[in-house]
Amino acid sequence: MSLTHPFIFFSSDEINALRRKASGPICGTILKNTERVADARLSWEVYTPALVPPFAGYRLKAGQAMNYDEDYAAKYVQQYRMSMLVRNLSEFYAFCYLMLGEETYKEAARRWILTPCRWDKRTWAAYEESKLPIEDYTPAELRSIEKSGGACVGVVVDPEKDYKKPIFEDTGIFTTFKLRGLAVAYDWMYPHLTDEERETVRGMLAYQGDRLYHHALNQNALLMNSILNHTWLDTAGLGLAGVALYFEHPPAREWVKLCRDRFVGVLLPRTVGVDGEFPEPGPYVWEYSYTAAALFFEGLRRVTGEDLFASPAFRRVSHLLTHVLSPAGGLAFDDDMTGFDRADGMAYAFRPLMFRFASRFQDPQAQRYALYEGFDPPGAEKGKLYPGGKWYPEAREYNGHWEYIWCDESIPPQDPPDPVPSTLLRDAGWAILRTGWRPRDTYLALRGGTYLGPHDRMDQNKVVLQSGGEKLLEPLYGANYMHFEYFKYTPGSNTILVDGEGQTEIPKEAQHATFMNQYKTENTNGKILLFEPSPDFDAVIGDASGAYGDRLTRFWRCIAFLKPDCFLILDDLAAPRPSAFDWLAHSYGDISIRGDDVIIRKPKASLLIRAVLPGGASWHLDRTPPDTNNERLLKHLALRPSRKTSSVRFLTGLFVSPADREPVSLRAEEKGHSVIAHLTLRGQTLAVKFDLAAKKIQLLQN
């Protein structure tokens, strides 16, 4: 059977019904916002991106201006940004024309589709000619290029000079991002293109798809040996291009089969966690992996009938997103990946996918996410940021068209029915403690699990805390290209420093192997030793003893959550030699120190942190290294013992919005392997026992 374009997500017979969705209050709002965004972006340029120098580009030395070579970073971001713009705006304007019929949208769609399809092959290949012979590249450098989406696809030998010149091409994200958007836009705009324009687009999709398929068969494209984000989006992008050409270019069926088999045999079973986790720290890459896969799965279903979207592994993604959506509208720990893969807007970026889970499976919890009361209205221009760094003004990718297509207004939103809202995401080792599902609820996340590959933040046993609609304890990340040793790693997180240093970094050449050896095993850098949630009291213990190399022999973080607004945190640390320890607690709020207490204030909520153990410890508020704007933020907060020691216990109490209630009291009683915290809270005298020998936390009095 041959289908006529459009057919991937809807047919020509379904377009009128799709337009009628605008009569509903939700879809009507989305379409109005979509039209506003479309009008505002009509002048955006389809520029020809610069070619990227084919080298790793890393300096990796603290104190230098950037952790990337300036020229490499600028050109890489330029390619990355344009690939995402083509992916997004080609399909976006095609949708706008089909729904709204404006000629300006038709011309914008044609421009975003045809301009990249008329680029020469070198522009699509993305990399400059190499200035070095292949022998001058180390295995680590070649691996770094590969992880960034490129590959050495051949070597040209000059026998007279005994010179072997490597040929580098993009065989990953720059190509597959564009293939996704162009495949969708080609399908939707097919009836509105001339025969010559169709051939131009079809020819470029066919050439690039055949090129990637050939290199993939040689294990030289799509990061075939990986199971992380590039492999997901590359496989999905090539697969979706194959779906678009399924009835026009016979080899496209082989692309589709390769991509389908890769998902079924490797990516779905090996990547997706038992609770839907994507095993990397940043929601930026969860989104473009899971959303790209969803698009390919839905396209595959249209041409073959096979429904990978409904596979048990992919269905679990909805569970993940439901439970990591934080009250303040973030995801899990709100980890940024690098200076150009930020967490800002990522919860909104998942709205289309959650609308699809809701509509496909009549899932009220997924609908509740998509319509979360802490979000701006559907169709809001609040999604993920295009990569830009310091070279481009901030602008957000817009996916209102997918929200509109996948929204079913008949499904009522509903909170998860769990009597206890706290949850443990087992394969990632993320413990989420919460009081409920509203924007002002209290929420604490603790990390204690597997190493998460090349983007790992080296921050086992970190915490973030939200309450009253504010992020009260948070990482110090942001759009930073400078001082990765601080902003990307342990010092910028709420965990522990030993002698001023963070957790042990994995050598670059061992990062992927380390991840593969740890994920979904017991052999992990961090662990959750205890997770016992209940309606009024949650207890969790994280173990990061193995995260500091030989500098620590023990780091247990024990947390008691006395709901709704009090946390007790006991950290038990031991080192082979006397060491200086820093207990970190960061926030972008106003920070003031008053003896043993710290007050963090934000507009809608505040936090009191009271230090009880060790005796004689003191608070220090220091400046960060310079960020991308050359600002040194007075936000690095640390609790430090008075002297070096080979073992120490930190006991702190965290009390949300202390200005809203009577004063609290907190003291500690140490008894061998136990610590009992006595506190007076809301007129009650309570005691919590941390039994380290038994790995238990008990509320002794109610």
ZIHU-V614897 format. One record per residue. N is the residue number from 1. RES is the residue in one small letter. SS is DSSP state (@ for helix, = for strand, . for the rest). D_FIRST is the distance of its C-alpha to the first C-alpha in Angstrom with 2 decimals. Layout:
# ZIHU-V614897
N & RES & SS & D_FIRST
N & RES & SS & D_FIRST
This chain:
# ZIHU-V614897
1 & m & . & 0.00
2 & s & . & 3.80
3 & l & . & 6.62
4 & t & . & 10.06
5 & h & . & 13.15
6 & p & . & 14.69
7 & f & . & 12.36
8 & i & . & 14.16
9 & f & . & 16.94
10 & f & . & 16.52
11 & s & . & 14.71
12 & s & @ & 16.76
13 & d & @ & 17.29
14 & e & @ & 18.97
15 & i & @ & 21.34
16 & n & @ & 24.06
17 & a & @ & 24.19
18 & l & @ & 24.47
19 & r & @ & 27.33
20 & r & @ & 29.05
21 & k & @ & 29.45
22 & a & @ & 32.28
23 & s & @ & 34.43
24 & g & . & 34.91
25 & p & @ & 37.86
26 & i & @ & 36.01
27 & c & @ & 33.02
28 & g & @ & 35.44
29 & t & @ & 37.64
30 & i & @ & 34.82
31 & l & @ & 33.70
32 & k & @ & 37.34
33 & n & @ & 37.87
34 & t & @ & 34.69
35 & e & @ & 35.98
36 & r & @ & 39.38
37 & v & @ & 38.06
38 & a & @ & 35.84
39 & d & @ & 38.93
40 & a & @ & 41.05
41 & r & . & 38.80
42 & l & . & 38.16
43 & s & . & 40.86
44 & w & . & 39.59
45 & e & . & 39.44
46 & v & . & 36.65
47 & y & . & 39.21
48 & t & . & 38.78
49 & p & . & 39.71
50 & a & . & 42.46
51 & l & . & 41.82
52 & v & = & 42.86
53 & p & . & 45.71
54 & p & . & 44.44
55 & f & . & 46.80
56 & a & . & 46.95
57 & g & . & 49.24
58 & y & = & 51.00
59 & r & . & 54.73
60 & l & . & 55.06
61 & k & . & 58.70
62 & a & . & 60.15
63 & g & . & 62.16
64 & q & . & 60.26
65 & a & . & 58.62
66 & m & . & 55.03
67 & n & . & 53.20
68 & y & = & 50.81
69 & d & . & 52.03
70 & e & @ & 52.12
71 & d & @ & 50.33
72 & y & @ & 47.59
73 & a & @ & 47.04
74 & a & @ & 47.01
75 & k & @ & 44.44
76 & y & @ & 42.25
77 & v & @ & 42.24
78 & q & @ & 41.51
79 & q & @ & 38.33
80 & y & @ & 37.39
81 & r & @ & 38.00
82 & m & @ & 36.05
83 & s & @ & 33.03
84 & m & @ & 33.10
85 & l & @ & 33.74
86 & v & @ & 30.74
87 & r & @ & 28.56
88 & n & @ & 29.98
89 & l & @ & 30.82
90 & s & @ & 27.77
91 & e & @ & 25.55
92 & f & @ & 28.58
93 & y & @ & 29.30
94 & a & @ & 25.68
95 & f & @ & 25.77
96 & c & @ & 29.22
97 & y & @ & 28.18
98 & l & @ & 25.27
99 & m & @ & 27.66
100 & l & @ & 30.92
101 & g & . & 30.19
102 & e & . & 33.11
103 & e & @ & 33.07
104 & t & @ & 34.95
105 & y & @ & 32.09
106 & k & @ & 29.64
107 & e & @ & 32.07
108 & a & @ & 32.55
109 & a & @ & 28.83
110 & r & @ & 28.67
111 & r & @ & 31.78
112 & w & @ & 30.59
113 & i & @ & 27.26
114 & l & @ & 28.59
115 & t & @ & 31.98
116 & p & @ & 30.91
117 & c & @ & 28.21
118 & r & . & 31.17
119 & w & . & 33.38
120 & d & . & 34.39
121 & k & @ & 33.31
122 & r & @ & 36.65
123 & t & @ & 36.22
124 & w & @ & 32.90
125 & a & @ & 34.68
126 & a & . & 37.21
127 & y & = & 40.18
128 & e & . & 43.32
129 & e & . & 44.61
130 & s & . & 46.61
131 & k & . & 50.37
132 & l & . & 50.99
133 & p & = & 50.41
134 & i & @ & 48.09
135 & e & @ & 51.18
136 & d & @ & 52.38
137 & y & . & 49.47
138 & t & . & 50.14
139 & p & @ & 47.45
140 & a & @ & 47.80
141 & e & @ & 47.16
142 & l & @ & 44.04
143 & r & @ & 42.80
144 & s & @ & 43.62
145 & i & @ & 41.59
146 & e & @ & 38.66
147 & k & @ & 38.95
148 & s & . & 38.89
149 & g & . & 35.55
150 & g & = & 36.91
151 & a & = & 37.41
152 & c & = & 39.36
153 & v & = & 36.67
154 & g & = & 39.18
155 & v & = & 42.85
156 & v & = & 44.45
157 & v & = & 47.70
158 & d & = & 50.69
159 & p & . & 52.91
160 & e & . & 55.89
161 & k & . & 56.06
162 & d & . & 54.71
163 & y & = & 52.34
164 & k & = & 48.90
165 & k & = & 46.96
166 & p & = & 44.02
167 & i & = & 40.85
168 & f & = & 39.53
169 & e & = & 36.17
170 & d & = & 34.35
171 & t & . & 31.65
172 & g & . & 31.29
173 & i & @ & 31.79
174 & f & @ & 32.61
175 & t & @ & 29.35
176 & t & @ & 27.09
177 & f & @ & 28.59
178 & k & @ & 27.70
179 & l & @ & 24.17
180 & r & @ & 23.49
181 & g & @ & 24.85
182 & l & @ & 23.48
183 & a & @ & 19.88
184 & v & @ & 20.15
185 & a & @ & 22.11
186 & y & @ & 19.78
187 & d & @ & 16.89
188 & w & @ & 19.36
189 & m & @ & 21.28
190 & y & @ & 18.66
191 & p & @ & 19.40
192 & h & @ & 23.08
193 & l & . & 23.38
194 & t & . & 24.33
195 & d & @ & 22.43
196 & e & @ & 25.14
197 & e & @ & 24.87
198 & r & @ & 21.13
199 & e & @ & 21.86
200 & t & @ & 24.77
201 & v & @ & 22.87
202 & r & @ & 19.87
203 & g & @ & 22.47
204 & m & @ & 24.49
205 & l & @ & 21.71
206 & a & @ & 20.61
207 & y & @ & 24.27
208 & q & @ & 25.31
209 & g & @ & 22.38
210 & d & @ & 23.02
211 & r & @ & 26.70
212 & l & @ & 26.47
213 & y & @ & 24.21
214 & h & @ & 26.78
215 & h & @ & 29.66
216 & a & @ & 28.14
217 & l & @ & 27.88
218 & n & . & 31.59
219 & q & . & 32.32
220 & n & . & 33.29
221 & a & . & 30.88
222 & l & . & 29.63
223 & l & . & 32.88
224 & m & . & 31.27
225 & n & . & 34.56
226 & s & . & 34.83
227 & i & . & 33.47
228 & l & . & 34.75
229 & n & @ & 33.58
230 & h & @ & 32.70
231 & t & @ & 30.48
232 & w & @ & 28.60
233 & l & @ & 28.06
234 & d & @ & 27.43
235 & t & @ & 24.79
236 & a & @ & 23.12
237 & g & @ & 23.46
238 & l & @ & 21.91
239 & g & @ & 19.08
240 & l & @ & 18.40
241 & a & @ & 18.52
242 & g & @ & 15.93
243 & v & @ & 13.60
244 & a & @ & 14.40
245 & l & . & 13.63
246 & y & . & 10.69
247 & f & . & 8.65
248 & e & . & 12.10
249 & h & . & 14.45
250 & p & . & 13.60
251 & p & . & 16.62
252 & a & @ & 15.40
253 & r & @ & 13.45
254 & e & @ & 16.93
255 & w & @ & 18.51
256 & v & @ & 16.35
257 & k & @ & 17.23
258 & l & @ & 20.84
259 & c & @ & 21.12
260 & r & @ & 19.55
261 & d & @ & 21.91
262 & r & @ & 24.78
263 & f & @ & 24.52
264 & v & @ & 24.16
265 & g & @ & 26.79
266 & v & @ & 29.27
267 & l & @ & 29.09
268 & l & @ & 28.48
269 & p & @ & 30.98
270 & r & @ & 33.53
271 & t & @ & 33.64
272 & v & . & 33.36
273 & g & . & 36.71
274 & v & . & 37.47
275 & d & . & 38.06
276 & g & . & 35.19
277 & e & . & 37.31
278 & f & . & 36.14
279 & p & . & 38.94
280 & e & . & 40.20
281 & p & . & 42.90
282 & g & . & 41.43
283 & p & @ & 39.03
284 & y & @ & 38.00
285 & v & @ & 35.98
286 & w & @ & 34.87
287 & e & @ & 33.19
288 & y & @ & 31.35
289 & s & @ & 30.24
290 & y & @ & 29.13
291 & t & @ & 27.65
292 & a & @ & 25.66
293 & a & @ & 24.36
294 & a & @ & 23.47
295 & l & @ & 21.39
296 & f & @ & 19.47
297 & f & @ & 19.12
298 & e & @ & 17.78
299 & g & @ & 15.26
300 & l & @ & 14.26
301 & r & @ & 13.93
302 & r & @ & 11.49
303 & v & @ & 8.94
304 & t & @ & 10.10
305 & g & . & 12.15
306 & e & . & 15.28
307 & d & . & 18.16
308 & l & @ & 20.82
309 & f & @ & 22.41
310 & a & @ & 23.60
311 & s & . & 25.01
312 & p & @ & 28.76
313 & a & @ & 29.77
314 & f & @ & 28.01
315 & r & @ & 29.17
316 & r & @ & 32.69
317 & v & @ & 32.49
318 & s & @ & 33.17
319 & h & @ & 36.31
320 & l & @ & 37.49
321 & l & @ & 37.23
322 & t & @ & 38.85
323 & h & @ & 41.83
324 & v & @ & 42.41
325 & l & = & 42.34
326 & s & . & 46.05
327 & p & . & 48.22
328 & a & . & 48.75
329 & g & . & 45.03
330 & g & . & 44.53
331 & l & = & 42.73
332 & a & . & 44.71
333 & f & . & 47.31
334 & d & . & 45.88
335 & d & . & 45.88
336 & d & . & 45.33
337 & m & . & 43.90
338 & t & . & 45.78
339 & g & . & 47.21
340 & f & . & 43.79
341 & d & . & 41.67
342 & r & . & 43.56
343 & a & . & 43.26
344 & d & . & 44.13
345 & g & . & 41.40
346 & m & @ & 39.17
347 & a & @ & 39.32
348 & y & @ & 37.95
349 & a & @ & 35.19
350 & f & . & 33.77
351 & r & @ & 33.63
352 & p & @ & 29.92
353 & l & @ & 28.99
354 & m & @ & 31.38
355 & f & @ & 30.05
356 & r & @ & 26.62
357 & f & @ & 28.25
358 & a & @ & 30.05
359 & s & @ & 27.13
360 & r & @ & 24.76
361 & f & @ & 27.53
362 & q & . & 30.07
363 & d & . & 32.44
364 & p & @ & 35.73
365 & q & @ & 37.13
366 & a & @ & 34.30
367 & q & @ & 34.84
368 & r & @ & 38.52
369 & y & @ & 37.90
370 & a & @ & 35.79
371 & l & . & 38.53
372 & y & . & 41.46
373 & e & . & 44.71
374 & g & . & 46.00
375 & f & . & 43.27
376 & d & . & 43.35
377 & p & . & 41.09
378 & p & . & 37.28
379 & g & . & 36.16
380 & a & . & 39.46
381 & e & . & 39.72
382 & k & . & 40.89
383 & g & . & 38.21
384 & k & . & 38.49
385 & l & = & 40.50
386 & y & . & 39.11
387 & p & . & 40.96
388 & g & . & 44.04
389 & g & . & 47.13
390 & k & . & 50.24
391 & w & . & 48.60
392 & y & . & 46.59
393 & p & . & 47.31
394 & e & . & 45.53
395 & a & . & 42.27
396 & r & = & 39.59
397 & e & . & 35.85
398 & y & . & 34.44
399 & n & . & 31.40
400 & g & @ & 32.01
401 & h & @ & 28.50
402 & w & @ & 27.09
403 & e & @ & 29.85
404 & y & @ & 28.85
405 & i & @ & 25.11
406 & w & @ & 25.80
407 & c & . & 29.01
408 & d & . & 29.32
409 & e & . & 32.83
410 & s & . & 33.08
411 & i & . & 33.66
412 & p & . & 37.41
413 & p & . & 38.58
414 & q & . & 40.69
415 & d & . & 42.79
416 & p & . & 42.11
417 & p & . & 44.00
418 & d & . & 45.84
419 & p & . & 49.59
420 & v & . & 50.31
421 & p & . & 48.18
422 & s & . & 49.12
423 & t & = & 46.64
424 & l & = & 46.34
425 & l & = & 43.26
426 & r & . & 43.95
427 & d & . & 42.08
428 & a & . & 43.19
429 & g & . & 46.64
430 & w & = & 46.72
431 & a & = & 49.01
432 & i & = & 48.57
433 & l & = & 51.58
434 & r & = & 51.44
435 & t & . & 53.14
436 & g & . & 50.14
437 & w & . & 47.18
438 & r & . & 48.98
439 & p & . & 49.57
440 & r & . & 53.28
441 & d & . & 52.93
442 & t & . & 54.31
443 & y & = & 52.05
444 & l & = & 52.90
445 & a & = & 50.56
446 & l & = & 51.85
447 & r & = & 50.17
448 & g & . & 50.94
449 & g & . & 48.25
450 & t & . & 46.30
451 & y & . & 46.59
452 & l & . & 43.65
453 & g & @ & 43.16
454 & p & @ & 44.08
455 & h & @ & 44.19
456 & d & . & 46.47
457 & r & . & 49.36
458 & m & . & 51.92
459 & d & . & 52.91
460 & q & . & 52.98
461 & n & . & 54.89
462 & k & . & 54.34
463 & v & = & 54.25
464 & v & = & 53.23
465 & l & = & 54.65
466 & q & = & 53.78
467 & s & = & 55.52
468 & g & . & 56.25
469 & g & . & 53.24
470 & e & = & 54.60
471 & k & = & 53.90
472 & l & = & 57.33
473 & l & = & 56.83
474 & e & . & 54.12
475 & p & . & 53.40
476 & l & . & 54.85
477 & y & . & 51.80
478 & g & . & 50.53
479 & a & . & 49.51
480 & n & . & 51.73
481 & y & . & 51.41
482 & m & . & 54.99
483 & h & . & 56.64
484 & f & @ & 53.64
485 & e & @ & 56.26
486 & y & @ & 57.17
487 & f & @ & 54.33
488 & k & . & 51.48
489 & y & . & 53.34
490 & t & @ & 55.87
491 & p & @ & 58.57
492 & g & @ & 56.25
493 & s & . & 55.29
494 & n & . & 57.29
495 & t & . & 58.34
496 & i & = & 61.25
497 & l & = & 62.74
498 & v & = & 65.05
499 & d & . & 67.73
500 & g & . & 65.76
501 & e & = & 62.64
502 & g & . & 59.25
503 & q & . & 57.05
504 & t & . & 56.53
505 & e & . & 53.75
506 & i & . & 51.51
507 & p & . & 51.75
508 & k & @ & 48.72
509 & e & @ & 48.01
510 & a & @ & 47.99
511 & q & @ & 46.06
512 & h & @ & 42.60
513 & a & @ & 44.09
514 & t & @ & 46.32
515 & f & @ & 43.45
516 & m & @ & 41.43
517 & n & @ & 44.61
518 & q & @ & 45.35
519 & y & . & 42.17
520 & k & . & 41.70
521 & t & . & 45.00
522 & e & . & 48.61
523 & n & . & 49.76
524 & t & . & 49.43
525 & n & . & 51.72
526 & g & . & 52.05
527 & k & = & 51.96
528 & i & = & 52.21
529 & l & = & 55.04
530 & l & = & 55.31
531 & f & = & 53.17
532 & e & = & 54.70
533 & p & . & 53.66
534 & s & . & 55.27
535 & p & . & 55.68
536 & d & . & 58.88
537 & f & = & 59.11
538 & d & = & 56.66
539 & a & = & 57.68
540 & v & = & 55.92
541 & i & = & 57.13
542 & g & = & 55.47
543 & d & = & 56.59
544 & a & . & 56.42
545 & s & @ & 59.12
546 & g & @ & 56.96
547 & a & @ & 55.87
548 & y & . & 59.13
549 & g & @ & 59.65
550 & d & @ & 63.26
551 & r & @ & 64.59
552 & l & . & 63.97
553 & t & . & 64.26
554 & r & = & 63.32
555 & f & = & 61.53
556 & w & = & 60.71
557 & r & = & 59.79
558 & c & = & 60.56
559 & i & = & 59.56
560 & a & = & 60.79
561 & f & = & 59.27
562 & l & = & 61.64
563 & k & . & 59.48
564 & p & . & 59.17
565 & d & . & 60.90
566 & c & = & 62.65
567 & f & = & 61.55
568 & l & = & 63.86
569 & i & = & 62.82
570 & l & = & 64.74
571 & d & = & 64.03
572 & d & = & 65.72
573 & l & = & 66.02
574 & a & = & 67.78
575 & a & = & 68.20
576 & p & = & 69.99
577 & r & = & 72.42
578 & p & = & 73.77
579 & s & = & 71.14
580 & a & . & 70.65
581 & f & = & 67.91
582 & d & = & 66.20
583 & w & = & 64.48
584 & l & = & 62.05
585 & a & . & 61.12
586 & h & . & 59.49
587 & s & . & 58.73
588 & y & . & 58.35
589 & g & . & 60.65
590 & d & = & 64.42
591 & i & = & 66.14
592 & s & = & 69.81
593 & i & = & 71.87
594 & r & = & 74.71
595 & g & . & 76.32
596 & d & . & 74.08
597 & d & = & 71.63
598 & v & = & 68.86
599 & i & = & 67.55
600 & i & = & 64.14
601 & r & = & 63.61
602 & k & . & 60.61
603 & p & . & 60.54
604 & k & . & 59.21
605 & a & . & 60.40
606 & s & = & 62.72
607 & l & = & 63.24
608 & l & = & 66.47
609 & i & = & 66.45
610 & r & = & 69.64
611 & a & = & 70.59
612 & v & = & 72.63
613 & l & = & 72.35
614 & p & . & 73.63
615 & g & . & 77.02
616 & g & . & 78.02
617 & a & . & 74.49
618 & s & = & 74.00
619 & w & = & 71.23
620 & h & = & 70.49
621 & l & = & 68.44
622 & d & = & 67.61
623 & r & . & 65.57
624 & t & . & 62.27
625 & p & . & 61.84
626 & p & . & 60.89
627 & d & . & 57.38
628 & t & . & 55.27
629 & n & . & 57.56
630 & n & . & 60.58
631 & e & . & 61.60
632 & r & . & 63.16
633 & l & . & 62.32
634 & l & . & 65.08
635 & k & . & 62.67
636 & h & = & 63.14
637 & l & = & 64.81
638 & a & = & 66.21
639 & l & = & 68.56
640 & r & = & 70.81
641 & p & . & 73.41
642 & s & . & 76.90
643 & r & . & 76.96
644 & k & . & 74.94
645 & t & = & 74.37
646 & s & = & 72.53
647 & s & = & 71.30
648 & v & = & 70.76
649 & r & = & 69.37
650 & f & = & 68.09
651 & l & = & 68.12
652 & t & = & 66.96
653 & g & = & 66.36
654 & l & = & 63.74
655 & f & = & 64.48
656 & v & = & 62.18
657 & s & . & 63.92
658 & p & @ & 67.48
659 & a & @ & 68.95
660 & d & @ & 67.71
661 & r & . & 69.83
662 & e & . & 73.14
663 & p & . & 73.85
664 & v & . & 72.59
665 & s & = & 74.47
666 & l & = & 73.11
667 & r & = & 74.95
668 & a & = & 74.17
669 & e & = & 75.90
670 & e & = & 75.16
671 & k & = & 75.87
672 & g & . & 74.95
673 & h & . & 71.20
674 & s & = & 70.80
675 & v & = & 70.98
676 & i & = & 71.66
677 & a & = & 70.95
678 & h & = & 73.14
679 & l & = & 72.22
680 & t & = & 73.19
681 & l & = & 70.27
682 & r & . & 70.25
683 & g & . & 73.65
684 & q & = & 72.63
685 & t & = & 73.88
686 & l & = & 71.11
687 & a & = & 70.83
688 & v & = & 67.86
689 & k & = & 68.34
690 & f & = & 66.39
691 & d & = & 66.97
692 & l & . & 65.82
693 & a & . & 66.82
694 & a & . & 64.72
695 & k & . & 61.88
696 & k & = & 62.37
697 & i & = & 62.93
698 & q & = & 64.75
699 & l & = & 65.84
700 & l & . & 69.39
701 & q & . & 70.49
702 & n & . & 68.87
